[in-house]
């Protein structure tokens, strides 16, 4: 009966069709990208990240050198997971091989089972569930929703990208910010912040005890530091630079007025806490619950009906003796997790400075006029009038501040670069028959149709 449960759990959420012959076959994985790195000393844990910059979207794979003990705590109203029900059963066995966090909503779950397939294909695990220590690969993981208004395409982290990230896993370093599973994460939409977010990590060693925390923060709530300040937010008009979350709640719902599109209703923070101290299954479960509960200090509000928050807790059991009792270990781990959440915030895009004296010739503007297609749902028409260039979305969805109801004026920054003033930075660049919105790390590119 015990073996049957293992096999049944591993068959949930199959990987689906291979990506090699699908519409994403020409996408090139970008592996282990990022210059801001967390360094940690823990050989049993290696981490690999993969990204499709065309999305952009990505995946993060946490790989353990041998099977480890695990527990899970699920919060919020919309979790997307693989093998979560099995983990809730609390068997006292080291079974876990990998934890996978991916973008792409439900489609990204293919990344989780794809990593399990890689373990088998690479000869690291087999199908022998009847051995004294089962050798069937156990990969667990969760997804964030990174579609919607933030990007215009439906590229997702598939099996091919996940397996490449798994095989590129390396020890001792973890890229922080908008990379891996947090490649196009956002935070704070509850207050209309729509701040850029990402993945964070922190590591602490106290004597022989090691604690590592990781989080992909795609939360509806705002990220808050230990003094109650909102770390990242596109502020509303007249908002103070020293923005305190208590003031936002005190004035709620007025503090949400002027939001771009209201709260995004599919948001998630996926987190992982790892310790080398051996814990019993009940102790590991309570560690997961305690740390997950503590995250309500760093993300406000947290675990809402529109979040899909999941925390994975892992004990590598390398340290047999109990150095910290479970309560104290949980308190320490909660602080490490807060550090991880704060480190997830990347540098925010700056508001463009519009100089009213900049002039562009009519010939250049006529050259830029035309229809630009970003995806099946998003297209933008650019027209030249006597007053300048104007843009209007003509597909089924708006293109950020470029709406469908009426044209908006594009204010020139130079001959081929323009901006739309507003709460959220929007820069438009024209080059080589393309229209790029917010060129750089979070850009969306449209091809000229004519």
Residue pairs with C-beta under 8 A, 6 or more apart in sequence:
2 91
3 129
3 130
3 134
5 86
5 89
6 86
6 95
6 129
6 134
6 136
7 129
7 136
9 83
9 85
9 86
10 83
10 116
10 136
10 137
10 138
12 82
12 83
12 85
12 86
13 82
13 83
13 109
13 112
13 113
14 113
15 110
15 113
15 114
15 116
15 117
15 159
16 110
16 159
18 159
18 160
19 25
19 110
19 158
19 159
19 160
19 161
20 160
22 158
24 52
24 155
24 156
24 158
24 160
27 52
27 54
27 155
27 161
28 52
29 50
29 51
29 52
29 160
29 161
29 164
29 165
30 50
30 51
30 52
30 53
31 48
31 49
31 50
31 51
31 164
31 165
31 168
32 48
32 49
32 168
32 170
32 175
33 49
33 51
33 175
33 179
34 49
34 175
34 176
34 177
34 179
35 175
36 175
36 176
36 177
37 173
37 174
37 175
37 176
38 173
38 174
38 175
38 176
38 201
38 202
38 203
38 343
39 172
39 173
39 203
40 172
40 173
40 174
40 201
40 203
40 212
41 172
41 203
41 205
41 210
42 171
42 172
42 203
42 210
42 212
42 274
42 276
43 65
43 171
44 64
44 65
44 66
44 68
44 276
44 316
44 318
45 62
45 63
45 64
45 65
45 171
45 212
45 274
45 316
46 63
46 65
46 169
46 170
46 171
47 60
47 61
47 62
47 63
47 169
47 170
47 173
47 174
48 60
48 61
48 63
48 164
48 165
48 166
48 167
48 168
48 169
48 170
49 58
49 59
49 60
49 61
49 165
49 168
49 175
49 179
49 180
49 181
50 58
50 59
50 61
50 157
50 161
50 162
50 164
50 165
50 168
50 180
51 57
51 58
51 59
51 161
51 179
51 180
51 183
52 58
52 155
52 157
52 161
54 153
54 155
55 103
55 146
55 151
55 153
55 155
55 156
55 183
55 184
56 151
56 183
56 184
56 441
56 442
57 103
57 104
57 108
57 146
57 151
57 155
57 156
57 157
57 183
57 184
58 102
58 103
58 157
58 161
58 179
58 180
58 181
58 182
58 183
59 100
59 101
59 102
59 103
59 108
59 111
59 157
59 161
59 162
59 165
59 180
59 181
60 100
60 101
60 102
60 165
60 179
60 180
60 181
60 182
60 199
60 214
60 216
61 98
61 99
61 100
61 115
61 162
61 165
61 166
61 169
62 98
62 99
62 100
62 101
62 214
62 272
63 97
63 98
63 166
63 169
64 96
64 97
64 98
64 314
64 316
66 94
67 94
67 95
67 96
67 97
67 133
67 138
68 94
68 96
68 314
68 315
68 316
68 317
69 92
69 93
69 94
69 95
69 96
69 278
69 279
69 281
69 284
69 314
69 315
69 316
69 317
70 87
70 95
70 96
70 140
70 284
70 312
70 313
70 314
70 315
71 87
71 90
71 281
71 284
71 285
71 287
71 288
71 312
71 313
72 81
72 84
72 87
72 88
72 140
72 288
72 310
72 311
72 312
72 313
73 285
73 288
73 289
73 292
73 310
73 311
73 313
74 81
74 84
74 309
74 310
75 292
75 302
75 303
75 307
75 309
75 310
75 311
76 268
76 303
76 304
76 305
76 306
76 307
76 308
76 309
77 304
77 305
77 306
77 307
77 308
78 266
78 268
78 305
78 306
78 307
78 308
79 142
79 268
79 308
79 309
79 310
80 105
80 106
80 108
80 109
80 142
80 143
80 268
80 308
81 109
81 140
81 141
81 142
81 310
82 100
82 109
82 112
82 113
82 139
82 140
82 141
82 142
83 112
83 138
83 139
83 140
84 140
84 142
84 310
87 140
90 281
90 282
90 285
91 281
92 280
92 281
93 133
93 134
94 133
94 317
95 134
95 138
96 138
96 140
96 314
97 116
97 119
97 124
97 125
97 137
97 138
97 139
98 115
98 116
98 119
98 137
98 138
98 139
98 140
98 141
98 166
99 139
99 140
99 141
99 272
99 312
99 314
100 111
100 112
100 115
100 139
100 140
100 141
100 142
100 162
100 181
101 141
101 142
101 143
101 144
101 180
101 181
101 182
101 199
101 216
101 270
101 272
102 108
102 109
102 111
102 112
102 141
102 142
102 143
102 144
102 156
102 157
102 162
102 181
103 143
103 144
103 146
103 156
103 157
103 181
103 182
103 183
103 184
103 185
104 111
104 143
104 146
104 147
104 155
104 156
104 157
104 158
105 143
105 144
105 145
105 146
105 147
105 156
105 266
106 143
107 154
107 156
107 158
108 143
108 144
108 156
108 157
109 141
109 143
110 156
110 157
110 158
110 159
110 162
111 141
111 143
111 157
111 158
111 159
111 161
111 162
112 139
112 140
112 141
112 142
112 162
113 139
113 159
114 158
114 159
114 160
114 162
114 163
115 139
115 141
115 162
115 163
115 166
116 125
116 137
116 138
116 139
117 137
117 159
117 163
118 162
118 163
118 166
118 167
119 125
119 137
119 139
119 166
120 126
120 127
120 137
122 167
124 137
125 135
125 136
125 137
126 135
126 136
127 135
127 136
128 134
128 135
128 136
129 135
129 136
140 312
142 268
142 270
142 308
142 310
143 268
143 270
143 308
144 181
144 182
144 185
144 216
144 218
144 267
144 268
144 270
144 308
145 218
145 264
145 266
145 267
145 268
145 308
146 183
146 184
146 185
146 218
147 154
147 266
148 264
148 266
149 260
149 261
149 264
149 397
149 398
149 400
150 184
150 186
150 194
150 264
150 442
151 184
151 444
152 374
152 375
152 377
152 378
152 397
152 399
152 444
153 374
153 375
153 444
154 375
157 181
165 180
174 199
174 201
174 214
175 199
176 198
176 199
176 200
176 201
176 343
176 344
176 346
177 198
177 199
177 200
177 344
177 345
177 346
177 347
178 184
178 185
178 196
178 197
178 198
178 199
178 346
178 441
178 442
179 198
179 199
180 199
180 216
181 199
181 216
181 270
182 197
182 198
182 199
182 200
182 216
182 217
182 218
182 344
183 198
184 442
185 196
185 197
185 198
185 199
185 216
185 217
185 218
185 344
186 194
186 195
186 196
186 197
186 218
186 264
187 193
187 195
187 197
187 217
187 218
187 219
187 220
187 221
187 222
187 223
187 232
187 299
187 345
188 194
188 195
188 219
188 220
188 221
188 222
188 223
188 230
188 232
188 233
189 220
189 259
189 262
189 263
189 264
189 267
190 220
190 221
190 222
190 256
190 263
190 301
190 304
191 222
191 230
191 233
191 248
191 252
191 255
191 256
191 259
192 234
192 236
192 256
192 257
192 258
192 259
192 260
192 262
192 263
192 423
193 222
193 230
193 232
193 233
193 234
193 235
194 234
194 259
194 260
194 264
194 424
195 222
195 223
195 232
195 233
195 234
195 345
195 348
196 232
196 345
196 346
196 348
196 349
196 442
197 217
197 218
197 219
197 223
197 232
197 344
197 345
197 346
198 216
198 217
198 344
198 345
198 346
199 214
199 215
199 216
199 217
199 344
200 214
200 215
200 217
200 339
200 340
200 341
200 342
200 343
200 344
200 345
201 212
201 213
201 214
201 215
201 340
201 343
202 212
202 213
202 336
202 337
202 339
202 340
202 343
203 210
203 211
203 212
203 213
203 336
204 210
204 211
204 212
204 332
204 336
205 211
206 323
206 324
206 332
207 323
208 276
208 319
208 323
209 275
209 276
209 277
209 319
209 323
209 324
209 329
210 274
210 275
210 276
210 319
211 273
211 274
211 275
211 329
211 332
211 333
211 336
212 272
212 273
212 274
212 275
212 336
213 271
213 272
213 273
213 274
213 291
213 333
213 336
213 337
213 339
213 340
214 271
214 272
214 274
214 340
215 269
215 270
215 271
215 272
215 295
215 337
215 340
215 341
215 344
216 268
216 269
216 270
216 271
216 344
217 223
217 269
217 299
217 341
217 344
217 345
218 267
218 268
218 269
218 270
219 267
219 268
219 269
219 299
219 302
219 307
219 309
220 263
220 264
220 265
220 267
220 301
220 304
220 306
220 307
221 299
221 300
221 301
221 302
221 304
221 307
222 230
222 231
222 232
222 233
222 245
222 248
222 299
222 300
223 230
223 231
223 232
223 298
223 299
223 341
223 342
223 344
223 345
224 230
224 231
224 245
224 297
224 298
224 299
224 300
225 231
225 342
226 338
228 244
228 245
228 246
229 242
229 243
229 244
229 245
230 243
230 244
230 245
230 248
231 342
231 345
232 345
232 348
233 239
233 243
234 348
234 423
234 424
234 425
235 241
235 243
235 423
236 255
236 257
236 258
236 259
236 423
237 258
237 423
245 300
247 255
248 255
249 255
249 300
256 262
256 263
258 423
260 401
260 423
260 424
263 306
264 306
265 306
266 306
266 308
267 304
267 306
267 307
267 308
268 307
268 308
268 309
268 310
269 295
269 299
269 302
269 307
269 309
269 341
270 309
270 310
270 311
271 291
271 292
271 295
271 309
271 310
271 311
271 312
271 337
271 340
272 311
272 312
272 313
272 314
273 287
273 288
273 291
273 311
273 312
273 313
273 314
273 333
273 336
273 337
274 313
274 314
274 315
274 316
275 287
275 314
275 315
275 316
275 329
275 333
276 315
276 316
276 317
276 318
276 319
277 315
277 317
277 319
277 322
277 323
277 324
277 329
278 315
278 317
278 318
278 319
278 320
278 321
278 322
279 287
279 315
279 317
279 326
279 329
283 326
284 313
284 314
284 315
285 313
286 326
286 330
287 313
287 326
287 329
287 330
287 333
288 311
288 312
288 313
290 327
290 330
290 331
290 333
290 334
291 311
291 313
291 330
291 333
291 334
291 337
292 309
292 311
294 330
294 334
294 337
294 338
295 302
295 309
295 311
295 334
295 337
295 338
295 341
296 302
296 303
297 338
298 337
298 338
298 341
298 342
299 341
302 309
303 309
324 332
346 441
349 425
349 438
349 440
349 442
350 425
351 425
352 413
352 419
352 425
352 426
352 427
353 413
354 411
354 413
354 419
354 421
355 413
358 412
358 413
358 414
359 412
360 388
360 389
360 412
360 414
360 415
361 415
362 384
364 415
364 416
365 384
365 388
365 389
366 384
368 382
368 384
368 389
368 416
368 430
369 382
369 383
369 384
369 389
370 381
370 382
370 448
370 449
370 450
371 379
371 380
371 381
371 382
371 394
371 448
371 449
371 450
372 379
372 380
372 381
372 382
372 434
372 435
372 446
372 447
372 448
372 449
373 379
373 395
373 446
373 447
373 449
374 380
374 395
374 399
374 437
374 444
374 445
374 446
375 395
376 395
377 395
377 396
377 397
378 393
378 395
378 396
378 397
378 398
378 399
378 444
378 446
379 393
379 394
379 395
379 446
379 449
380 391
380 392
380 393
380 394
380 399
380 402
380 435
380 446
381 391
381 392
381 393
381 394
382 389
382 390
382 391
382 410
382 435
383 389
383 390
383 391
383 392
383 407
384 390
387 409
388 409
388 410
388 411
388 412
389 409
389 410
389 412
389 418
390 407
390 408
390 409
390 410
391 399
391 402
391 407
391 408
391 410
391 420
391 428
392 402
392 403
392 404
392 406
392 407
392 408
393 399
393 402
393 403
393 404
394 404
397 404
398 404
399 437
399 444
400 420
400 424
400 426
400 437
400 438
401 408
401 420
401 422
401 424
401 426
402 408
402 420
402 426
408 420
409 420
410 418
410 419
410 420
410 428
411 418
411 419
411 420
411 421
412 418
413 419
413 427
416 429
416 430
416 431
417 427
417 428
417 429
417 430
418 427
418 428
418 429
418 430
419 425
419 426
419 427
419 428
420 426
420 428
425 438
426 437
426 438
427 437
427 438
427 439
428 435
428 436
428 437
429 435
429 436
429 439
430 436
433 447
433 448
434 445
434 446
434 447
434 448
435 445
435 446
435 448
436 443
436 444
436 445
436 446
437 443
437 444
437 445
437 446
438 444
